[in-house]
Amino acid sequence: MVAVFDAPFVAAPVLAPPIQVHDLTKVYTVSERTGGLWAALRGTVRRQTREVRAVDGVSFEIESGEIVGFLGPNGAGKTTTLKMLSGLLHPTGGEARVLGHVPWKRERDFLQRITLVMGQRNQLLWDLPTMDTLLINQAIYRIPESQFRSTLDELTELLDLGPLLGKQVRQLSLGERMKCELAAALLHRPSVLFMDEPTIGLDVTAQARIREFIRQYNRQTGATVILTSHYMADVTALCKRVIVIHRGKLLYDGALADLASRLAPFKTLGVVLEQDSPAPPSWEAYGELLGSEDGKTRLRVPKDRIARVTELLLARLPVADLTIEDPPIEDVIDRVFTSGVA
């Protein structure tokens, strides 16, 4: 029998990108008042409100088979956007199409072809074994028995679910529960995945396994993935393209590598001197000193000065080792949020 996810992926003809978003907006009206009894009494007569633009005119398209990182600080509008694209929220304005459907109409064909995985939400039935939730999902999605068993066998092998299927959900560790959540979300073999912090709270080993599973599912099924994560290792491992959103507005949409080159026009030099060699009177002559640890000094140097600074270091100092690195992507993203522009 050919495994479900090992079967060669043959893309169906696509007339338009599976995810299309144009000027999508979500505005909440929230009540506000100052503290105290008088303010509370006055609020019963005349309530003061203000508008919060959680998502403000966001537009983008995502092609079939792409894994796109959707980045932003807490409160930026990421989860609100994913909830609108998955049909959980109605927008205040704008348009969106996912697989040709208007998401908030929640048509059956649409719901059967997408999934939303939220690392901070639990879809598994807390007091029942994991297998019971999977069987319920089989009934909800009307998955034929042969397809259900084939898909479950493949997911069980890929995620090492064997010991977990008969275990009560409340007894699972966070990493075990996240693997079971993925199985429940992918049992119907969706072609669009909205993944909101799928590795949050997991240890490094569990994060790596979840990332590898997402990569493999994408490669073998051709699924389109939008991924939000505060762990930059998730983004750098899976996404060539990122969308950066801040205060509801889209700041950047493009290649991850291009973002680094635009907002971080410098390199990091790591310099190790020969043993017992004295350090120079001042490192500032070569670049901005970032710190020294275990005999390695790190300097920030503008890209257009790298060749000259490297030449000076090798000529003037007893250099045992010299490395040139791009800045950590965390620093690049932080500069996006700090400046507010990309």
VEXSENU-305671 format. One line per 4 residues: number of its first residue (from 1); their letters; for each residue x negated, y negated, z negated of N, C-alpha, C, O. Coordinates in steps of 0.1 Angstrom, whole numbers. Layout:
VEXSENU-305671
NUM) a) X:Y:Z:X:Y:Z:X:Y:Z:X:Y:Z  ...
***
This chain:
VEXSENU-305671
1) mvav) -8:12:0:0:0:0:-9:-12:0:-18:-13:-8  -6:-22:8:-13:-34:9:-9:-43:-2:3:-46:-4  -19:-48:-10:-16:-57:-21:-10:-70:-16:-13:-75:-5  -1:-76:-24:6:-88:-20:-3:-99:-16:-2:-105:-6
5) fdap) -13:-102:-25:-21:-113:-23:-34:-110:-15:-41:-119:-11  -35:-97:-11:-47:-93:-3:-43:-93:12:-51:-92:21  -29:-94:15:-25:-94:28:-30:-107:35:-29:-117:29  -34:-106:48:-39:-118:55:-28:-129:56:-17:-125:59
9) fvaa) -32:-141:53:-22:-152:53:-21:-157:68:-31:-160:74  -9:-157:72:-6:-162:86:3:-174:84:15:-173:80  -2:-186:87:6:-198:84:18:-199:94:16:-197:106  29:-203:89:41:-205:97:40:-219:104:33:-227:98
13) pvla) 46:-220:115:45:-233:122:51:-244:112:61:-243:107  43:-255:111:47:-266:102:49:-279:110:39:-283:117  60:-284:110:63:-296:118:59:-309:110:56:-319:116  59:-308:97:55:-319:89:48:-314:76:49:-303:73
17) ppiq) 40:-323:70:33:-319:58:44:-314:47:54:-319:47  40:-303:40:50:-298:30:54:-308:19:65:-307:13  45:-317:16:48:-327:6:47:-341:12:36:-345:16  58:-349:12:58:-362:17:64:-372:7:75:-369:3
21) vhdl) 57:-382:3:62:-391:-7:60:-405:-2:50:-409:3  71:-413:-2:71:-427:3:78:-436:-7:89:-435:-10  69:-445:-13:74:-456:-21:82:-450:-33:92:-456:-37  78:-439:-39:85:-433:-50:84:-441:-62:73:-445:-66
25) tkvy) 95:-443:-69:96:-452:-80:105:-446:-91:116:-441:-88  101:-447:-103:109:-443:-115:108:-454:-126:97:-457:-131  120:-460:-129:120:-470:-139:129:-466:-150:140:-461:-148  124:-467:-162:132:-464:-174:136:-477:-181:128:-486:-182
29) tvse) 148:-477:-187:152:-488:-195:152:-484:-209:158:-474:-213  143:-491:-217:141:-487:-231:146:-498:-241:144:-509:-237  151:-494:-252:155:-504:-262:143:-508:-270:134:-500:-273  143:-520:-275:132:-524:-284:138:-535:-294:147:-542:-291
33) rtgg) 132:-535:-305:135:-544:-316:124:-545:-326:116:-536:-327  123:-556:-333:114:-557:-344:119:-550:-356:130:-546:-357  110:-547:-366:114:-540:-378:122:-548:-387:123:-561:-385  129:-542:-397:136:-549:-407:151:-547:-405:156:-543:-395
37) lwaa) 158:-549:-416:173:-547:-417:180:-557:-408:189:-553:-401  176:-570:-408:183:-580:-399:182:-576:-384:192:-577:-377  170:-572:-380:168:-568:-366:177:-556:-363:183:-555:-352  178:-546:-373:187:-535:-370:201:-538:-369:208:-533:-360
41) lrgt) 206:-548:-377:220:-552:-376:223:-560:-363:233:-558:-357  213:-568:-360:215:-576:-347:215:-567:-335:222:-569:-325  207:-556:-336:207:-546:-325:220:-539:-323:222:-534:-312  228:-538:-333:241:-531:-331:251:-540:-323:260:-535:-317
45) vrrq) 248:-553:-323:257:-562:-315:251:-565:-301:258:-565:-291  238:-568:-301:232:-571:-288:219:-564:-287:209:-568:-293  218:-554:-280:206:-546:-278:197:-552:-269:200:-556:-257  184:-553:-273:174:-558:-264:167:-547:-257:163:-536:-263
49) trev) 165:-548:-244:159:-537:-236:148:-543:-227:148:-555:-225  140:-534:-222:130:-538:-212:128:-526:-203:132:-515:-206  123:-529:-191:121:-519:-181:106:-514:-181:97:-522:-183  105:-501:-180:92:-495:-180:91:-488:-166:99:-479:-163
53) ravd) 81:-492:-158:80:-486:-145:69:-475:-146:57:-477:-145  75:-463:-148:66:-451:-150:59:-447:-137:47:-443:-138  66:-449:-126:60:-446:-113:64:-458:-104:76:-462:-104  55:-464:-98:57:-477:-91:53:-477:-77:41:-481:-73
57) gvsf) 62:-473:-68:59:-474:-53:48:-465:-48:39:-469:-41  47:-452:-53:37:-443:-49:40:-436:-36:51:-432:-33  30:-436:-27:32:-429:-14:19:-420:-11:8:-425:-13  22:-408:-6:11:-400:-1:17:-388:6:29:-385:5
61) eies) 9:-380:13:13:-368:20:2:-357:17:-10:-360:15  7:-345:15:-3:-334:13:0:-323:23:11:-318:25  -11:-319:30:-10:-309:40:-9:-295:35:-12:-292:23  -4:-286:43:-3:-272:39:-16:-266:35:-26:-268:42
65) geiv) -16:-259:24:-29:-252:19:-38:-261:12:-48:-256:7  -36:-274:10:-44:-282:2:-43:-280:-13:-32:-277:-18  -54:-282:-20:-54:-283:-35:-58:-297:-38:-69:-301:-35  -49:-305:-43:-51:-319:-45:-51:-322:-60:-41:-319:-67
69) gflg) -61:-329:-65:-62:-333:-79:-54:-346:-81:-55:-355:-73  -45:-346:-91:-36:-358:-94:-41:-363:-107:-37:-357:-117  -48:-374:-107:-56:-378:-119:-50:-391:-124:-45:-400:-117  -52:-393:-138:-48:-405:-144:-48:-404:-159:-47:-393:-164
73) pnga) -49:-415:-166:-49:-414:-181:-35:-410:-186:-26:-410:-178  -34:-408:-199:-21:-405:-205:-11:-417:-202:-15:-428:-204  1:-414:-198:10:-424:-195:9:-431:-181:16:-441:-179  1:-425:-173:-1:-431:-159:10:-428:-150:12:-436:-140
77) gktt) 18:-418:-153:29:-414:-144:28:-401:-137:36:-398:-128  18:-393:-140:15:-381:-133:26:-371:-135:32:-366:-126  30:-368:-148:40:-358:-151:53:-363:-145:61:-354:-140  56:-375:-146:69:-381:-141:70:-378:-126:80:-374:-121
81) tlkm) 59:-380:-119:59:-378:-105:61:-363:-101:69:-360:-93  54:-354:-109:56:-340:-106:70:-336:-109:76:-327:-103  76:-341:-120:90:-338:-123:100:-342:-112:110:-335:-109  97:-354:-106:106:-358:-95:104:-349:-83:113:-345:-76
85) lsgl) 91:-345:-80:89:-337:-68:94:-322:-70:96:-315:-60  95:-318:-82:100:-305:-85:115:-305:-88:121:-294:-90  121:-317:-87:136:-318:-88:141:-319:-102:154:-319:-104  133:-321:-112:138:-323:-126:142:-337:-129:151:-339:-138
89) lhpt) 137:-347:-122:141:-361:-124:146:-367:-110:141:-363:-100  156:-376:-111:160:-384:-100:151:-397:-100:150:-403:-111  146:-401:-89:139:-413:-88:148:-426:-89:160:-425:-86  142:-437:-92:150:-449:-91:150:-455:-77:160:-461:-73
93) ggea) 139:-452:-70:139:-456:-56:128:-448:-48:121:-440:-54  128:-450:-35:118:-443:-27:124:-430:-22:135:-426:-25  115:-423:-15:119:-410:-9:108:-400:-11:97:-403:-13  113:-387:-10:103:-376:-11:109:-364:-4:121:-362:-4
97) rvlg) 100:-356:3:104:-344:9:94:-333:5:82:-335:6  99:-322:0:90:-311:-3:96:-299:5:107:-294:3  88:-294:14:92:-283:23:105:-286:30:113:-278:33  106:-299:34:117:-304:41:129:-307:33:140:-311:39
101) hvpw) 129:-305:20:140:-307:11:139:-320:3:128:-324:0  150:-326:-1:150:-336:-11:150:-329:-24:160:-323:-28  139:-330:-32:138:-322:-44:149:-323:-54:154:-313:-59  154:-335:-57:164:-337:-67:178:-332:-63:188:-332:-71
105) krer) 180:-327:-51:192:-320:-47:192:-306:-52:203:-299:-53  180:-301:-55:179:-288:-61:186:-277:-53:193:-268:-59  184:-276:-40:189:-266:-32:182:-253:-35:171:-252:-38  190:-242:-33:185:-229:-37:172:-225:-29:163:-220:-35
109) dflq) 172:-228:-16:160:-225:-8:148:-232:-13:137:-227:-12  150:-245:-17:139:-253:-22:134:-246:-35:122:-245:-37  143:-243:-45:139:-238:-58:132:-225:-57:123:-221:-65  135:-217:-47:129:-204:-45:115:-205:-39:108:-194:-38
113) ritl) 111:-216:-34:98:-218:-28:88:-226:-35:77:-229:-30  92:-232:-47:83:-240:-55:82:-235:-69:90:-227:-73  72:-240:-76:71:-237:-90:64:-248:-97:56:-255:-92  68:-250:-110:61:-260:-119:56:-253:-131:63:-247:-139
117) vmgq) 43:-254:-133:36:-249:-144:31:-260:-153:23:-268:-149  36:-260:-165:32:-271:-175:25:-265:-186:31:-257:-194  12:-268:-188:4:-262:-199:10:-265:-213:7:-257:-222  18:-275:-214:23:-279:-228:38:-275:-229:44:-278:-239
121) rnql) 43:-267:-220:57:-263:-220:57:-247:-219:48:-241:-213  67:-241:-225:68:-227:-226:80:-222:-219:91:-226:-223  79:-214:-208:91:-209:-202:94:-194:-206:104:-189:-203  84:-188:-213:86:-175:-217:95:-175:-229:95:-184:-237
125) lwdl) 103:-164:-231:112:-162:-242:104:-158:-254:98:-148:-255  104:-167:-264:95:-167:-275:96:-154:-283:86:-149:-288  108:-148:-285:110:-137:-294:110:-123:-287:113:-113:-293  108:-124:-274:109:-111:-266:96:-108:-260:87:-117:-259
129) ptmd) 94:-96:-256:81:-92:-248:81:-100:-235:91:-104:-229  69:-102:-230:66:-109:-218:74:-103:-206:79:-110:-198  74:-90:-206:81:-83:-195:95:-86:-194:101:-87:-183  102:-90:-205:116:-93:-204:118:-106:-196:128:-107:-188
133) tlli) 110:-116:-198:110:-128:-191:108:-126:-176:115:-132:-167  99:-117:-173:96:-114:-159:108:-107:-152:111:-110:-140  115:-99:-159:127:-92:-154:138:-102:-152:146:-101:-143  139:-112:-161:149:-122:-160:146:-131:-147:156:-134:-140
137) nqai) 134:-134:-145:130:-142:-134:132:-134:-121:136:-140:-111  131:-121:-121:134:-112:-110:149:-114:-106:152:-115:-94  157:-114:-116:172:-116:-113:175:-130:-109:183:-131:-100  169:-140:-115:171:-154:-111:168:-156:-96:175:-162:-89
141) yrip) 156:-151:-93:151:-154:-79:156:-143:-69:152:-144:-57  163:-133:-74:168:-122:-65:157:-116:-58:158:-114:-45  146:-112:-65:135:-106:-59:138:-91:-57:141:-84:-67  137:-85:-45:139:-71:-43:129:-63:-52:118:-67:-55
145) esqf) 134:-51:-57:126:-43:-66:112:-40:-61:103:-40:-68  111:-36:-48:98:-32:-42:89:-44:-42:77:-43:-46  94:-56:-39:85:-68:-39:82:-72:-53:70:-75:-56  91:-71:-62:88:-74:-76:77:-65:-82:68:-70:-88
149) rstl) 78:-52:-79:68:-43:-84:54:-45:-78:44:-45:-85  54:-48:-65:41:-50:-58:35:-63:-63:23:-63:-66  43:-74:-65:37:-86:-69:33:-85:-84:22:-90:-87  41:-79:-92:37:-77:-106:24:-69:-108:16:-72:-116
153) delt) 23:-58:-100:11:-50:-100:-2:-59:-97:-12:-58:-103  0:-67:-86:-11:-76:-82:-15:-86:-93:-26:-88:-96  -4:-93:-98:-7:-103:-109:-13:-96:-121:-21:-102:-128  -8:-84:-124:-13:-77:-136:-28:-74:-134:-36:-76:-144
157) elld) -32:-71:-122:-46:-68:-120:-55:-81:-120:-65:-81:-126  -50:-91:-113:-57:-103:-112:-59:-110:-126:-69:-116:-128  -48:-110:-134:-48:-117:-147:-51:-108:-159:-50:-113:-170  -53:-95:-156:-55:-86:-167:-43:-86:-177:-45:-89:-189
161) lgpl) -31:-84:-172:-19:-86:-180:-15:-73:-187:-6:-73:-195  -21:-61:-183:-16:-48:-188:-13:-48:-203:-1:-44:-206  -22:-52:-212:-19:-51:-226:-9:-61:-231:-4:-61:-243  -5:-71:-223:3:-82:-227:18:-81:-224:26:-87:-230
165) lgkq) 21:-73:-214:35:-72:-209:44:-68:-220:56:-72:-220  40:-59:-228:49:-53:-239:48:-61:-252:54:-57:-262  40:-71:-252:37:-79:-265:47:-90:-266:50:-97:-257  52:-92:-279:61:-103:-281:53:-116:-278:42:-118:-282
169) vrql) 60:-126:-272:54:-138:-267:48:-146:-279:37:-151:-278  55:-146:-291:50:-154:-302:37:-148:-307:30:-155:-315  33:-136:-304:21:-130:-309:9:-132:-299:-2:-127:-302  12:-138:-288:1:-140:-278:-8:-152:-282:-3:-162:-288
173) slge) -21:-151:-279:-29:-163:-281:-26:-173:-270:-19:-170:-261  -31:-185:-271:-28:-195:-261:-33:-191:-247:-26:-193:-238  -45:-185:-247:-50:-181:-234:-42:-170:-228:-40:-169:-216  -38:-160:-236:-29:-149:-232:-16:-155:-227:-11:-150:-217
177) rmkc) -10:-164:-234:3:-169:-231:2:-177:-217:11:-176:-209  -9:-184:-215:-11:-192:-203:-11:-182:-191:-6:-185:-180  -18:-171:-192:-18:-161:-181:-4:-155:-178:-1:-153:-167  3:-153:-189:17:-148:-187:26:-159:-181:35:-155:-173
181) elaa) 24:-171:-185:31:-182:-179:29:-183:-164:38:-185:-156  16:-181:-160:13:-181:-145:20:-170:-138:25:-172:-127  20:-158:-144:26:-147:-138:41:-149:-136:47:-146:-126  48:-155:-146:62:-158:-145:65:-168:-135:75:-168:-128
185) allh) 56:-178:-134:58:-189:-124:55:-185:-110:61:-190:-100  47:-174:-108:43:-170:-94:50:-157:-90:47:-152:-79  58:-152:-98:64:-139:-95:72:-139:-82:73:-129:-74  78:-151:-78:86:-152:-66:78:-157:-54:83:-160:-44
189) rpsv) 64:-157:-56:55:-161:-46:58:-174:-39:61:-175:-27  57:-185:-47:61:-199:-42:50:-203:-32:38:-199:-33  54:-212:-23:44:-218:-14:40:-232:-18:31:-237:-11  46:-238:-28:41:-251:-33:41:-249:-48:50:-245:-55
193) lfmd) 29:-253:-54:27:-252:-68:24:-266:-74:15:-273:-70  32:-270:-84:30:-282:-92:24:-277:-105:31:-271:-113  11:-280:-108:5:-275:-120:0:-287:-129:-9:-295:-125  7:-288:-140:4:-299:-149:-3:-294:-161:2:-288:-170
197) epti) -16:-297:-162:-25:-293:-172:-25:-278:-175:-22:-274:-186  -27:-270:-165:-26:-255:-167:-36:-249:-176:-35:-238:-180  -47:-256:-179:-58:-250:-187:-59:-258:-200:-69:-256:-207  -50:-266:-204:-51:-274:-216:-51:-265:-228:-43:-256:-230
201) gldv) -61:-268:-237:-62:-260:-250:-69:-247:-248:-71:-240:-259  -73:-243:-236:-79:-230:-235:-94:-231:-237:-100:-242:-235  -101:-220:-241:-115:-220:-242:-122:-220:-228:-115:-218:-218  -135:-222:-228:-142:-223:-215:-140:-211:-206:-138:-212:-194
205) taqa) -141:-199:-213:-139:-187:-205:-126:-186:-199:-124:-182:-187  -115:-189:-207:-102:-188:-202:-99:-198:-191:-92:-195:-181  -104:-210:-192:-103:-220:-182:-109:-216:-169:-103:-217:-158  -121:-210:-170:-127:-205:-157:-119:-194:-150:-118:-194:-138
209) rire) -113:-185:-158:-105:-175:-152:-92:-180:-146:-88:-176:-135  -86:-190:-152:-74:-196:-146:-78:-203:-133:-70:-203:-123  -89:-211:-134:-93:-218:-121:-96:-208:-110:-92:-210:-99  -102:-197:-113:-105:-187:-102:-93:-181:-97:-91:-178:-85
213) firq) -83:-179:-106:-70:-173:-101:-63:-183:-92:-58:-179:-82  -63:-196:-96:-56:-206:-87:-63:-206:-74:-56:-207:-63  -76:-206:-74:-84:-207:-61:-80:-194:-52:-78:-196:-40  -80:-183:-59:-77:-171:-51:-63:-171:-46:-60:-166:-34
217) ynrq) -53:-175:-54:-39:-175:-49:-38:-185:-37:-31:-182:-28  -44:-196:-38:-44:-206:-27:-50:-200:-15:-45:-202:-4  -62:-194:-16:-69:-189:-4:-61:-177:2:-61:-176:15  -55:-169:-5:-49:-157:0:-34:-159:4:-29:-150:12
221) tgat) -28:-169:-1:-14:-171:3:-12:-184:11:-1:-186:17  -22:-193:11:-20:-206:18:-11:-216:11:-6:-225:17  -9:-214:-2:0:-222:-10:-6:-236:-11:-18:-238:-11  3:-246:-12:-1:-260:-14:0:-263:-29:9:-259:-36
225) vilt) -11:-270:-35:-12:-271:-49:-14:-286:-53:-23:-292:-47  -6:-291:-62:-10:-304:-68:-13:-301:-83:-6:-294:-90  -25:-305:-87:-31:-302:-100:-34:-314:-108:-41:-323:-103  -28:-315:-120:-32:-325:-129:-41:-319:-140:-38:-308:-144
229) shym) -51:-326:-145:-59:-320:-155:-68:-331:-161:-72:-340:-154  -70:-330:-174:-80:-339:-181:-94:-333:-181:-103:-339:-185  -94:-320:-177:-107:-313:-176:-113:-315:-162:-108:-309:-152  -124:-323:-161:-129:-326:-148:-135:-314:-141:-136:-313:-129
233) advt) -138:-303:-149:-143:-291:-144:-132:-284:-135:-136:-278:-125  -120:-286:-139:-109:-281:-131:-109:-287:-117:-107:-281:-107  -110:-300:-117:-109:-309:-105:-120:-306:-96:-119:-304:-84  -132:-307:-101:-144:-305:-93:-145:-291:-87:-151:-289:-77
237) alck) -140:-281:-95:-141:-267:-90:-131:-264:-79:-133:-256:-70  -119:-271:-79:-108:-267:-71:-104:-277:-60:-99:-274:-50  -107:-290:-62:-102:-301:-54:-112:-308:-46:-122:-313:-51  -110:-309:-33:-119:-317:-24:-112:-331:-23:-120:-341:-21
241) rviv) -99:-332:-25:-92:-345:-24:-86:-348:-38:-81:-339:-45  -86:-361:-42:-80:-365:-54:-71:-377:-51:-74:-386:-43  -60:-378:-59:-51:-390:-59:-52:-395:-74:-50:-388:-83  -56:-408:-75:-57:-414:-88:-46:-424:-90:-43:-433:-82
245) ihrg) -39:-422:-101:-27:-431:-105:-30:-437:-118:-35:-430:-127  -26:-450:-120:-28:-457:-132:-17:-467:-134:-14:-475:-125  -10:-466:-145:2:-475:-148:12:-474:-137:18:-484:-134  14:-462:-132:24:-460:-122:20:-463:-108:28:-459:-99
249) klly) 9:-469:-106:5:-473:-92:-6:-464:-87:-15:-460:-95  -6:-462:-74:-17:-453:-68:-29:-462:-66:-28:-473:-59  -40:-458:-71:-53:-465:-70:-62:-460:-59:-69:-467:-53  -61:-447:-57:-71:-441:-48:-65:-428:-43:-59:-420:-50
253) dgal) -67:-425:-30:-63:-413:-24:-73:-409:-13:-74:-416:-3  -82:-399:-16:-92:-396:-6:-101:-385:-12:-98:-378:-22  -113:-383:-6:-122:-373:-10:-128:-376:-23:-131:-387:-26  -130:-366:-31:-136:-367:-44:-150:-373:-43:-155:-381:-51
257) adla) -158:-368:-33:-171:-372:-31:-172:-387:-27:-181:-394:-32  -162:-391:-19:-162:-405:-15:-159:-415:-27:-164:-426:-27  -151:-410:-36:-147:-418:-48:-160:-421:-56:-162:-432:-60  -168:-410:-57:-181:-412:-65:-190:-422:-58:-196:-430:-65
261) srla) -191:-421:-45:-200:-430:-38:-196:-444:-38:-204:-453:-37  -182:-446:-38:-177:-460:-38:-178:-467:-51:-181:-479:-52  -175:-459:-62:-175:-466:-75:-187:-463:-84:-188:-469:-94  -196:-455:-79:-208:-452:-87:-220:-453:-77:-226:-442:-74
265) pfkt) -224:-465:-73:-235:-466:-63:-249:-465:-70:-257:-473:-68  -250:-455:-78:-263:-452:-84:-265:-437:-86:-256:-429:-84  -277:-434:-89:-281:-420:-92:-287:-419:-106:-290:-429:-112  -288:-407:-111:-294:-405:-124:-307:-398:-122:-308:-387:-116
269) lgvv) -318:-404:-127:-331:-398:-126:-335:-391:-139:-333:-397:-150  -339:-379:-139:-344:-372:-151:-359:-370:-150:-364:-364:-140  -366:-376:-160:-381:-376:-159:-386:-368:-171:-383:-371:-183  -395:-358:-168:-402:-351:-179:-417:-353:-177:-422:-350:-166
273) leqd) -423:-359:-187:-438:-361:-186:-446:-349:-191:-440:-340:-198  -458:-348:-186:-467:-337:-190:-468:-337:-205:-467:-348:-212  -470:-326:-211:-471:-324:-226:-481:-334:-232:-492:-335:-227  -477:-340:-243:-486:-349:-251:-489:-362:-243:-498:-370:-248
277) spap) -482:-365:-232:-485:-377:-225:-477:-388:-231:-465:-386:-234  -482:-400:-233:-475:-411:-239:-465:-417:-229:-467:-417:-217  -453:-421:-234:-443:-427:-226:-448:-441:-222:-456:-447:-229  -443:-447:-211:-446:-460:-207:-441:-470:-217:-432:-468:-224
281) pswe) -448:-482:-217:-443:-493:-227:-428:-496:-225:-422:-499:-235  -423:-495:-213:-409:-498:-211:-404:-490:-199:-410:-491:-188  -393:-483:-201:-387:-476:-190:-379:-485:-181:-375:-482:-170  -376:-497:-186:-367:-507:-179:-373:-511:-166:-366:-516:-157
285) ayge) -386:-509:-164:-392:-513:-152:-388:-504:-140:-390:-507:-129  -383:-492:-144:-379:-482:-134:-364:-481:-132:-359:-477:-122  -356:-484:-143:-342:-483:-142:-336:-485:-156:-343:-488:-166  -323:-484:-157:-315:-485:-169:-317:-473:-177:-314:-462:-173
289) llgs) -322:-474:-190:-324:-462:-198:-311:-457:-204:-304:-464:-210  -308:-444:-201:-296:-438:-206:-298:-430:-218:-289:-428:-226  -310:-426:-220:-314:-418:-233:-325:-408:-230:-328:-406:-219  -330:-403:-241:-340:-392:-240:-336:-381:-249:-332:-383:-261
293) edgk) -338:-369:-245:-335:-357:-253:-343:-345:-248:-345:-343:-236  -350:-338:-258:-358:-327:-255:-369:-330:-245:-372:-322:-236  -375:-341:-246:-386:-345:-237:-381:-350:-223:-390:-353:-215  -368:-351:-221:-364:-355:-208:-357:-369:-209:-348:-371:-217
297) trlr) -362:-379:-201:-357:-392:-201:-348:-394:-189:-351:-390:-178  -336:-400:-192:-326:-402:-181:-325:-417:-178:-323:-425:-187  -326:-420:-165:-325:-434:-160:-314:-435:-150:-312:-426:-142  -307:-446:-150:-297:-449:-140:-304:-459:-130:-309:-470:-134
301) vpkd) -304:-455:-118:-311:-463:-107:-301:-465:-95:-295:-455:-91  -301:-477:-90:-293:-479:-78:-297:-471:-67:-309:-468:-65  -288:-466:-59:-291:-456:-48:-302:-462:-38:-310:-455:-33  -301:-475:-35:-310:-481:-26:-324:-483:-31:-333:-487:-24
305) riar) -326:-480:-44:-339:-481:-50:-345:-467:-54:-356:-467:-59  -338:-457:-51:-342:-443:-56:-356:-440:-50:-365:-435:-57  -358:-442:-37:-371:-438:-31:-382:-446:-37:-393:-440:-40  -380:-459:-39:-391:-467:-44:-394:-464:-58:-406:-463:-62
309) vtel) -384:-462:-67:-386:-459:-81:-393:-445:-82:-401:-443:-91  -388:-435:-74:-395:-422:-75:-410:-423:-71:-418:-417:-78  -413:-431:-61:-427:-433:-57:-435:-439:-68:-446:-435:-71  -429:-449:-75:-436:-456:-86:-439:-446:-98:-449:-446:-104
313) llar) -428:-439:-101:-430:-429:-112:-441:-419:-110:-449:-417:-119  -441:-413:-98:-451:-403:-95:-465:-409:-94:-475:-403:-97  -466:-422:-90:-479:-428:-89:-485:-433:-102:-497:-433:-104  -476:-437:-111:-480:-444:-124:-481:-434:-136:-488:-437:-145
317) lpva) -472:-424:-136:-470:-416:-148:-474:-401:-145:-472:-397:-134  -478:-394:-156:-481:-380:-154:-468:-372:-154:-464:-366:-165  -461:-372:-143:-448:-365:-143:-449:-350:-141:-456:-346:-132  -442:-343:-150:-442:-328:-149:-430:-323:-141:-430:-313:-135
321) dlti) -419:-331:-142:-407:-327:-135:-398:-339:-133:-398:-348:-141  -392:-340:-121:-384:-351:-117:-371:-346:-110:-372:-339:-101  -359:-350:-115:-347:-346:-109:-339:-358:-105:-339:-369:-112  -331:-357:-95:-322:-368:-90:-308:-362:-89:-306:-352:-82
325) edpp) -299:-368:-97:-285:-363:-98:-275:-374:-95:-277:-385:-97  -263:-369:-90:-252:-378:-89:-246:-380:-103:-248:-372:-112  -239:-392:-105:-234:-394:-119:-222:-384:-121:-216:-380:-112  -220:-381:-134:-209:-372:-137:-195:-378:-132:-193:-390:-133
329) iedv) -187:-369:-127:-175:-374:-121:-166:-381:-132:-158:-389:-128  -167:-376:-144:-160:-383:-155:-163:-398:-156:-154:-406:-158  -176:-401:-154:-179:-415:-154:-173:-423:-143:-169:-434:-144  -172:-417:-131:-166:-423:-119:-151:-426:-122:-146:-437:-119
333) idrv) -144:-415:-126:-130:-417:-129:-127:-427:-140:-118:-435:-139  -136:-428:-150:-134:-438:-161:-136:-452:-155:-129:-461:-160  -145:-454:-146:-146:-467:-139:-134:-471:-132:-130:-483:-131  -127:-461:-126:-114:-464:-119:-104:-469:-128:-98:-479:-126
337) ftsg) -103:-462:-140:-93:-467:-150:-96:-480:-156:-87:-488:-159  -109:-482:-158:-114:-495:-164:-112:-507:-155:-107:-517:-160  -115:-505:-143:-114:-516:-133:-100:-518:-128:-96:-529:-125  -92:-507:-127:-79:-508:-122:-78:-509:-107:-67:-510:-102
341) va) -89:-508:-100:-89:-508:-86:-99:-497:-81:-108:-493:-88  -97:-493:-69:-106:-483:-63:-110:-487:-49:-118:-481:-42
***
